[in-house]
Amino acid sequence: MDLAPVITVDGPSGVGKGMVTRWLSSQTGYHRLDSGALYRILALASVEQGIPLEEVDAVAALAKNLDIQFVGETEDDESILVIGNDWTRRVRTEETGALASRIAVAPAVRAALLQRQHDFRRWPGLIADGRDMGTVVFPDAVLKLFMDASPEERATRREKQLRNAGIAVNFAALCQEIRARDARDRGREVAPLKPADDAHLIDTTGLSPDEVIHCVKALLEASR
Ligand code: DC
């Protein structure tokens, strides 16, 4: 049987991939994969089990068998269960993002998560967001988007998002963390953050969420 179609949404942290992914999923009825959450969960689970993040083979082994469930469909009712425990909030913190970015440089870890990401590909289709969805994980995607925005703008949006979720933040530290994470994600040797050759680039700096969706809508319609 043919493989289900995939739409990929790549870009740095805090650029609005989640919003675009949810919108695309609501329009198409496709499933969703938040690949960053897999890296975040794996980093947290490693720390929890006393595995040093440098021991990449042990981290990769954990990736293969870890019981992870994404429950719910909307931003409000979504939760992440790891071995049956609710990790929804812990997974989203900046500290967890920084841990995730550290294990994400290891080829063994990326290879271990590859199959888990492919397993999300089911009919009627999949919207996958991350860093390397269009370049490495789903190179045969029918539509590839690459979103970007200045680090300051992303820090401002992230601050708002975290505050709304009741998580306290320090803006200067957030900006610095975003820059450091960008450098790691763009500079790593394996699957660095970069647009696929056939990706559509969307610079969202200065655009409202509605303007971004307007742009994505046009690209979705053109791809059909
Ligand atoms: O999108 P995010 O902030 O949840 O991702 C957390 C980290 O995981 C990010 O800094 C890099 C890594 N990541 C990755 O290397 N490849 C992906 N496809 C998704 C995330």
py3Dmol code that shows the C-alpha trace and the ligand (Angstrom):
import py3Dmol

protein = """\
ATOM      1  CA  MET A   1       0.000   0.000   0.000  1.00  0.00           C
ATOM      2  CA  ASP A   2       1.154   3.563  -0.669  1.00  0.00           C
ATOM      3  CA  LEU A   3       2.554   5.543   2.210  1.00  0.00           C
ATOM      4  CA  ALA A   4       0.330   8.239   3.732  1.00  0.00           C
ATOM      5  CA  PRO A   5       1.177  11.809   2.602  1.00  0.00           C
ATOM      6  CA  VAL A   6       3.291  13.995   4.887  1.00  0.00           C
ATOM      7  CA  ILE A   7       3.533  17.776   5.273  1.00  0.00           C
ATOM      8  CA  THR A   8       6.656  18.992   7.079  1.00  0.00           C
ATOM      9  CA  VAL A   9       7.059  22.158   9.149  1.00  0.00           C
ATOM     10  CA  ASP A  10      10.668  22.856  10.142  1.00  0.00           C
ATOM     11  CA  GLY A  11      12.322  25.801  11.842  1.00  0.00           C
ATOM     12  CA  PRO A  12      14.028  26.985  15.028  1.00  0.00           C
ATOM     13  CA  SER A  13      12.432  26.974  18.447  1.00  0.00           C
ATOM     14  CA  GLY A  14       9.728  29.539  19.183  1.00  0.00           C
ATOM     15  CA  VAL A  15       8.967  30.329  15.544  1.00  0.00           C
ATOM     16  CA  GLY A  16       5.306  29.221  15.676  1.00  0.00           C
ATOM     17  CA  LYS A  17       5.575  25.727  14.191  1.00  0.00           C
ATOM     18  CA  GLY A  18       3.064  24.379  16.722  1.00  0.00           C
ATOM     19  CA  MET A  19       0.418  26.907  15.696  1.00  0.00           C
ATOM     20  CA  VAL A  20       0.921  26.188  11.986  1.00  0.00           C
ATOM     21  CA  THR A  21       0.961  22.435  12.561  1.00  0.00           C
ATOM     22  CA  ARG A  22      -2.337  22.544  14.490  1.00  0.00           C
ATOM     23  CA  TRP A  23      -3.934  24.686  11.806  1.00  0.00           C
ATOM     24  CA  LEU A  24      -2.774  22.366   9.022  1.00  0.00           C
ATOM     25  CA  SER A  25      -4.057  19.379  10.955  1.00  0.00           C
ATOM     26  CA  SER A  26      -7.468  21.045  11.443  1.00  0.00           C
ATOM     27  CA  GLN A  27      -7.694  21.734   7.689  1.00  0.00           C
ATOM     28  CA  THR A  28      -6.539  18.348   6.446  1.00  0.00           C
ATOM     29  CA  GLY A  29      -7.608  15.974   9.231  1.00  0.00           C
ATOM     30  CA  TYR A  30      -4.038  14.613   9.266  1.00  0.00           C
ATOM     31  CA  HIS A  31      -2.330  13.277  12.402  1.00  0.00           C
ATOM     32  CA  ARG A  32       0.442  15.284  14.035  1.00  0.00           C
ATOM     33  CA  LEU A  33       4.009  14.570  15.088  1.00  0.00           C
ATOM     34  CA  ASP A  34       5.792  16.994  17.424  1.00  0.00           C
ATOM     35  CA  SER A  35       9.277  15.549  16.948  1.00  0.00           C
ATOM     36  CA  GLY A  36      10.854  18.043  19.370  1.00  0.00           C
ATOM     37  CA  ALA A  37       8.718  16.541  22.137  1.00  0.00           C
ATOM     38  CA  LEU A  38      10.334  13.135  21.487  1.00  0.00           C
ATOM     39  CA  TYR A  39      13.816  14.637  21.994  1.00  0.00           C
ATOM     40  CA  ARG A  40      12.599  16.467  25.098  1.00  0.00           C
ATOM     41  CA  ILE A  41      10.977  13.357  26.600  1.00  0.00           C
ATOM     42  CA  LEU A  42      14.027  11.238  25.906  1.00  0.00           C
ATOM     43  CA  ALA A  43      16.369  13.772  27.547  1.00  0.00           C
ATOM     44  CA  LEU A  44      14.155  14.007  30.637  1.00  0.00           C
ATOM     45  CA  ALA A  45      13.711  10.252  30.886  1.00  0.00           C
ATOM     46  CA  SER A  46      17.493   9.773  30.659  1.00  0.00           C
ATOM     47  CA  VAL A  47      18.089  12.229  33.494  1.00  0.00           C
ATOM     48  CA  GLU A  48      15.336  10.573  35.519  1.00  0.00           C
ATOM     49  CA  GLN A  49      16.887   7.137  35.042  1.00  0.00           C
ATOM     50  CA  GLY A  50      20.357   8.391  35.995  1.00  0.00           C
ATOM     51  CA  ILE A  51      21.793   8.016  32.478  1.00  0.00           C
ATOM     52  CA  PRO A  52      24.435  10.734  31.805  1.00  0.00           C
ATOM     53  CA  LEU A  53      23.489  12.544  28.580  1.00  0.00           C
ATOM     54  CA  GLU A  54      26.987  11.947  27.179  1.00  0.00           C
ATOM     55  CA  GLU A  55      26.379   8.176  27.275  1.00  0.00           C
ATOM     56  CA  VAL A  56      24.656   8.354  23.939  1.00  0.00           C
ATOM     57  CA  ASP A  57      24.360   4.609  23.375  1.00  0.00           C
ATOM     58  CA  ALA A  58      22.459   4.202  26.650  1.00  0.00           C
ATOM     59  CA  VAL A  59      20.243   7.185  25.746  1.00  0.00           C
ATOM     60  CA  ALA A  60      19.616   5.669  22.288  1.00  0.00           C
ATOM     61  CA  ALA A  61      18.737   2.286  23.836  1.00  0.00           C
ATOM     62  CA  LEU A  62      16.178   3.996  26.062  1.00  0.00           C
ATOM     63  CA  ALA A  63      14.655   5.697  22.979  1.00  0.00           C
ATOM     64  CA  LYS A  64      13.727   2.380  21.422  1.00  0.00           C
ATOM     65  CA  ASN A  65      11.513   1.118  24.244  1.00  0.00           C
ATOM     66  CA  LEU A  66      10.249   4.142  26.118  1.00  0.00           C
ATOM     67  CA  ASP A  67       6.451   4.129  26.526  1.00  0.00           C
ATOM     68  CA  ILE A  68       5.279   7.515  25.177  1.00  0.00           C
ATOM     69  CA  GLN A  69       1.666   8.503  24.467  1.00  0.00           C
ATOM     70  CA  PHE A  70       0.363  11.735  22.998  1.00  0.00           C
ATOM     71  CA  VAL A  71      -3.240  12.180  24.098  1.00  0.00           C
ATOM     72  CA  GLY A  72      -5.829  14.758  22.953  1.00  0.00           C
ATOM     73  CA  GLU A  73      -6.081  16.915  19.858  1.00  0.00           C
ATOM     74  CA  THR A  74      -6.318  20.601  20.813  1.00  0.00           C
ATOM     75  CA  GLU A  75      -3.827  22.825  22.611  1.00  0.00           C
ATOM     76  CA  ASP A  76      -6.040  22.752  25.710  1.00  0.00           C
ATOM     77  CA  ASP A  77      -6.682  19.049  26.021  1.00  0.00           C
ATOM     78  CA  GLU A  78      -3.306  17.721  24.870  1.00  0.00           C
ATOM     79  CA  SER A  79      -1.211  15.745  27.279  1.00  0.00           C
ATOM     80  CA  ILE A  80       1.963  13.728  27.125  1.00  0.00           C
ATOM     81  CA  LEU A  81       2.119  10.483  29.068  1.00  0.00           C
ATOM     82  CA  VAL A  82       5.446   8.770  29.709  1.00  0.00           C
ATOM     83  CA  ILE A  83       5.173   5.315  31.268  1.00  0.00           C
ATOM     84  CA  GLY A  84       1.655   6.405  32.212  1.00  0.00           C
ATOM     85  CA  ASN A  85       2.776   9.591  34.040  1.00  0.00           C
ATOM     86  CA  ASP A  86       1.654  13.052  32.952  1.00  0.00           C
ATOM     87  CA  TRP A  87       4.776  14.914  31.747  1.00  0.00           C
ATOM     88  CA  THR A  88       2.939  17.613  29.766  1.00  0.00           C
ATOM     89  CA  ARG A  89       4.299  20.598  31.690  1.00  0.00           C
ATOM     90  CA  ARG A  90       7.776  19.261  32.414  1.00  0.00           C
ATOM     91  CA  VAL A  91       8.335  18.554  28.728  1.00  0.00           C
ATOM     92  CA  ARG A  92       7.645  22.182  27.727  1.00  0.00           C
ATOM     93  CA  THR A  93      10.092  24.024  30.014  1.00  0.00           C
ATOM     94  CA  GLU A  94      13.143  25.840  28.633  1.00  0.00           C
ATOM     95  CA  GLU A  95      15.435  23.647  30.756  1.00  0.00           C
ATOM     96  CA  THR A  96      14.051  20.542  29.081  1.00  0.00           C
ATOM     97  CA  GLY A  97      14.500  22.165  25.641  1.00  0.00           C
ATOM     98  CA  ALA A  98      18.161  22.785  26.443  1.00  0.00           C
ATOM     99  CA  LEU A  99      18.641  19.145  27.552  1.00  0.00           C
ATOM    100  CA  ALA A 100      16.947  17.954  24.348  1.00  0.00           C
ATOM    101  CA  SER A 101      19.260  20.021  22.209  1.00  0.00           C
ATOM    102  CA  ARG A 102      22.263  18.360  23.900  1.00  0.00           C
ATOM    103  CA  ILE A 103      21.210  14.783  23.088  1.00  0.00           C
ATOM    104  CA  ALA A 104      20.062  15.846  19.599  1.00  0.00           C
ATOM    105  CA  VAL A 105      23.693  16.234  18.443  1.00  0.00           C
ATOM    106  CA  ALA A 106      24.304  12.470  18.803  1.00  0.00           C
ATOM    107  CA  PRO A 107      23.901  10.388  15.622  1.00  0.00           C
ATOM    108  CA  ALA A 108      23.018   7.267  17.686  1.00  0.00           C
ATOM    109  CA  VAL A 109      20.167   9.118  19.376  1.00  0.00           C
ATOM    110  CA  ARG A 110      18.848  10.510  16.083  1.00  0.00           C
ATOM    111  CA  ALA A 111      19.000   7.070  14.482  1.00  0.00           C
ATOM    112  CA  ALA A 112      17.098   5.528  17.400  1.00  0.00           C
ATOM    113  CA  LEU A 113      14.335   8.119  17.116  1.00  0.00           C
ATOM    114  CA  LEU A 114      14.043   7.800  13.334  1.00  0.00           C
ATOM    115  CA  GLN A 115      11.874   4.680  13.381  1.00  0.00           C
ATOM    116  CA  ARG A 116       9.704   6.086  16.143  1.00  0.00           C
ATOM    117  CA  GLN A 117       9.058   9.152  13.983  1.00  0.00           C
ATOM    118  CA  HIS A 118       8.255   7.044  10.911  1.00  0.00           C
ATOM    119  CA  ASP A 119       5.724   5.125  13.029  1.00  0.00           C
ATOM    120  CA  PHE A 120       3.577   8.278  13.241  1.00  0.00           C
ATOM    121  CA  ARG A 121       2.958   8.167   9.476  1.00  0.00           C
ATOM    122  CA  ARG A 122      -0.603   6.903   9.161  1.00  0.00           C
ATOM    123  CA  TRP A 123      -3.569   7.556   6.894  1.00  0.00           C
ATOM    124  CA  PRO A 124      -5.082   9.980   6.074  1.00  0.00           C
ATOM    125  CA  GLY A 125      -1.692  11.741   6.484  1.00  0.00           C
ATOM    126  CA  LEU A 126       0.761  13.391   8.861  1.00  0.00           C
ATOM    127  CA  ILE A 127       1.861  16.927   9.689  1.00  0.00           C
ATOM    128  CA  ALA A 128       5.355  16.633  11.171  1.00  0.00           C
ATOM    129  CA  ASP A 129       7.162  19.508  12.848  1.00  0.00           C
ATOM    130  CA  GLY A 130      10.791  19.764  13.917  1.00  0.00           C
ATOM    131  CA  ARG A 131      14.230  20.578  12.571  1.00  0.00           C
ATOM    132  CA  ASP A 132      14.931  17.870   9.990  1.00  0.00           C
ATOM    133  CA  MET A 133      11.483  16.645   8.986  1.00  0.00           C
ATOM    134  CA  GLY A 134      11.839  17.787   5.355  1.00  0.00           C
ATOM    135  CA  THR A 135      15.544  16.991   5.002  1.00  0.00           C
ATOM    136  CA  VAL A 136      16.027  13.649   6.782  1.00  0.00           C
ATOM    137  CA  VAL A 137      12.925  12.060   8.308  1.00  0.00           C
ATOM    138  CA  PHE A 138      10.338  12.607   5.549  1.00  0.00           C
ATOM    139  CA  PRO A 139      12.295  13.717   2.446  1.00  0.00           C
ATOM    140  CA  ASP A 140       9.347  12.565   0.277  1.00  0.00           C
ATOM    141  CA  ALA A 141       6.883  15.001   1.931  1.00  0.00           C
ATOM    142  CA  VAL A 142       4.284  16.481  -0.434  1.00  0.00           C
ATOM    143  CA  LEU A 143       4.641  19.971   1.055  1.00  0.00           C
ATOM    144  CA  LYS A 144       7.620  21.323   3.013  1.00  0.00           C
ATOM    145  CA  LEU A 145       7.556  24.545   4.991  1.00  0.00           C
ATOM    146  CA  PHE A 146      10.545  26.166   6.677  1.00  0.00           C
ATOM    147  CA  MET A 147       9.660  28.915   9.140  1.00  0.00           C
ATOM    148  CA  ASP A 148      12.101  31.447  10.549  1.00  0.00           C
ATOM    149  CA  ALA A 149      12.073  34.676  12.612  1.00  0.00           C
ATOM    150  CA  SER A 150      14.652  36.793  14.441  1.00  0.00           C
ATOM    151  CA  PRO A 151      15.815  35.462  17.853  1.00  0.00           C
ATOM    152  CA  GLU A 152      14.402  38.551  19.635  1.00  0.00           C
ATOM    153  CA  GLU A 153      10.985  38.061  18.108  1.00  0.00           C
ATOM    154  CA  ARG A 154      10.981  34.389  19.016  1.00  0.00           C
ATOM    155  CA  ALA A 155      12.023  35.183  22.593  1.00  0.00           C
ATOM    156  CA  THR A 156       9.149  37.681  22.877  1.00  0.00           C
ATOM    157  CA  ARG A 157       6.609  35.137  21.621  1.00  0.00           C
ATOM    158  CA  ARG A 158       8.013  32.392  23.800  1.00  0.00           C
ATOM    159  CA  GLU A 159       7.865  34.620  26.865  1.00  0.00           C
ATOM    160  CA  LYS A 160       4.183  35.276  26.242  1.00  0.00           C
ATOM    161  CA  GLN A 161       3.465  31.586  25.662  1.00  0.00           C
ATOM    162  CA  LEU A 162       5.249  30.532  28.854  1.00  0.00           C
ATOM    163  CA  ARG A 163       3.584  33.246  30.937  1.00  0.00           C
ATOM    164  CA  ASN A 164       0.185  32.146  29.654  1.00  0.00           C
ATOM    165  CA  ALA A 165       1.056  28.624  30.721  1.00  0.00           C
ATOM    166  CA  GLY A 166       1.909  29.965  34.195  1.00  0.00           C
ATOM    167  CA  ILE A 167       5.667  29.389  33.800  1.00  0.00           C
ATOM    168  CA  ALA A 168       7.902  32.238  35.078  1.00  0.00           C
ATOM    169  CA  VAL A 169      10.593  33.533  32.683  1.00  0.00           C
ATOM    170  CA  ASN A 170      13.519  35.945  32.561  1.00  0.00           C
ATOM    171  CA  PHE A 171      13.587  37.630  29.128  1.00  0.00           C
ATOM    172  CA  ALA A 172      17.354  38.191  28.867  1.00  0.00           C
ATOM    173  CA  ALA A 173      18.066  34.604  29.867  1.00  0.00           C
ATOM    174  CA  LEU A 174      15.453  33.397  27.388  1.00  0.00           C
ATOM    175  CA  CYS A 175      17.077  35.357  24.532  1.00  0.00           C
ATOM    176  CA  GLN A 176      20.472  33.987  25.418  1.00  0.00           C
ATOM    177  CA  GLU A 177      19.134  30.442  25.635  1.00  0.00           C
ATOM    178  CA  ILE A 178      17.424  30.763  22.231  1.00  0.00           C
ATOM    179  CA  ARG A 179      20.660  31.952  20.619  1.00  0.00           C
ATOM    180  CA  ALA A 180      22.669  29.139  22.206  1.00  0.00           C
ATOM    181  CA  ARG A 181      20.116  26.541  21.110  1.00  0.00           C
ATOM    182  CA  ASP A 182      20.069  27.980  17.570  1.00  0.00           C
ATOM    183  CA  ALA A 183      23.844  27.734  17.369  1.00  0.00           C
ATOM    184  CA  ARG A 184      23.744  24.086  18.484  1.00  0.00           C
ATOM    185  CA  ASP A 185      20.842  23.161  16.175  1.00  0.00           C
ATOM    186  CA  ARG A 186      22.218  24.929  13.092  1.00  0.00           C
ATOM    187  CA  GLY A 187      25.859  24.055  13.692  1.00  0.00           C
ATOM    188  CA  ARG A 188      25.666  20.336  14.448  1.00  0.00           C
ATOM    189  CA  GLU A 189      27.091  17.868  11.973  1.00  0.00           C
ATOM    190  CA  VAL A 190      24.155  15.473  11.803  1.00  0.00           C
ATOM    191  CA  ALA A 191      20.817  16.721  10.482  1.00  0.00           C
ATOM    192  CA  PRO A 192      21.500  20.430  11.149  1.00  0.00           C
ATOM    193  CA  LEU A 193      18.594  22.842  11.103  1.00  0.00           C
ATOM    194  CA  LYS A 194      18.336  23.984   7.479  1.00  0.00           C
ATOM    195  CA  PRO A 195      15.638  24.185   4.827  1.00  0.00           C
ATOM    196  CA  ALA A 196      15.261  21.309   2.379  1.00  0.00           C
ATOM    197  CA  ASP A 197      16.046  22.363  -1.209  1.00  0.00           C
ATOM    198  CA  ASP A 198      12.358  22.064  -2.068  1.00  0.00           C
ATOM    199  CA  ALA A 199      11.030  23.789   1.088  1.00  0.00           C
ATOM    200  CA  HIS A 200       8.964  26.981   1.031  1.00  0.00           C
ATOM    201  CA  LEU A 201      10.596  29.602   3.268  1.00  0.00           C
ATOM    202  CA  ILE A 202       8.358  31.707   5.506  1.00  0.00           C
ATOM    203  CA  ASP A 203       9.993  34.552   7.436  1.00  0.00           C
ATOM    204  CA  THR A 204       7.469  35.311  10.160  1.00  0.00           C
ATOM    205  CA  THR A 205       9.330  38.292  11.690  1.00  0.00           C
ATOM    206  CA  GLY A 206       6.765  41.064  12.108  1.00  0.00           C
ATOM    207  CA  LEU A 207       3.851  38.870  10.958  1.00  0.00           C
ATOM    208  CA  SER A 208       0.773  38.237  13.107  1.00  0.00           C
ATOM    209  CA  PRO A 209      -0.469  34.641  13.531  1.00  0.00           C
ATOM    210  CA  ASP A 210      -3.283  35.416  11.045  1.00  0.00           C
ATOM    211  CA  GLU A 211      -0.800  36.656   8.461  1.00  0.00           C
ATOM    212  CA  VAL A 212       1.306  33.527   8.864  1.00  0.00           C
ATOM    213  CA  ILE A 213      -1.761  31.313   8.421  1.00  0.00           C
ATOM    214  CA  HIS A 214      -2.777  33.311   5.350  1.00  0.00           C
ATOM    215  CA  CYS A 215       0.573  32.525   3.799  1.00  0.00           C
ATOM    216  CA  VAL A 216       0.440  28.820   4.775  1.00  0.00           C
ATOM    217  CA  LYS A 217      -3.100  28.546   3.404  1.00  0.00           C
ATOM    218  CA  ALA A 218      -1.970  29.755   0.005  1.00  0.00           C
ATOM    219  CA  LEU A 219       0.867  27.213  -0.041  1.00  0.00           C
ATOM    220  CA  LEU A 220      -1.474  24.386   1.043  1.00  0.00           C
ATOM    221  CA  GLU A 221      -3.984  25.257  -1.682  1.00  0.00           C
ATOM    222  CA  ALA A 222      -1.270  25.461  -4.312  1.00  0.00           C
ATOM    223  CA  SER A 223       0.026  22.019  -3.311  1.00  0.00           C
ATOM    224  CA  ARG A 224      -3.342  20.275  -3.792  1.00  0.00           C
TER     225      ARG A 224
END
"""
ligand_1 = """\
20
DC
O 11.176 22.017 18.830
P 11.654 21.858 20.235
O 12.087 23.147 20.868
O 10.671 21.125 21.082
O 12.970 20.931 20.149
C 13.803 20.678 21.265
C 15.211 20.286 20.798
O 15.158 19.017 20.149
C 15.846 21.239 19.791
O 16.728 22.156 20.371
C 16.624 20.349 18.868
C 16.007 19.000 19.014
N 15.255 18.572 17.831
C 15.960 18.028 16.789
O 17.184 17.958 16.844
N 15.306 17.528 15.709
C 13.969 17.597 15.627
N 13.363 17.107 14.556
C 13.228 18.204 16.673
C 13.896 18.686 17.761
"""
view = py3Dmol.view(width=600, height=400)
view.addModel(protein, "pdb")
view.setStyle({"model": 0}, {"cartoon": {"style": "trace"}})
view.addModel(ligand_1, "xyz")
view.setStyle({"model": 1}, {"stick": {}})
view.zoomTo()
view.show()
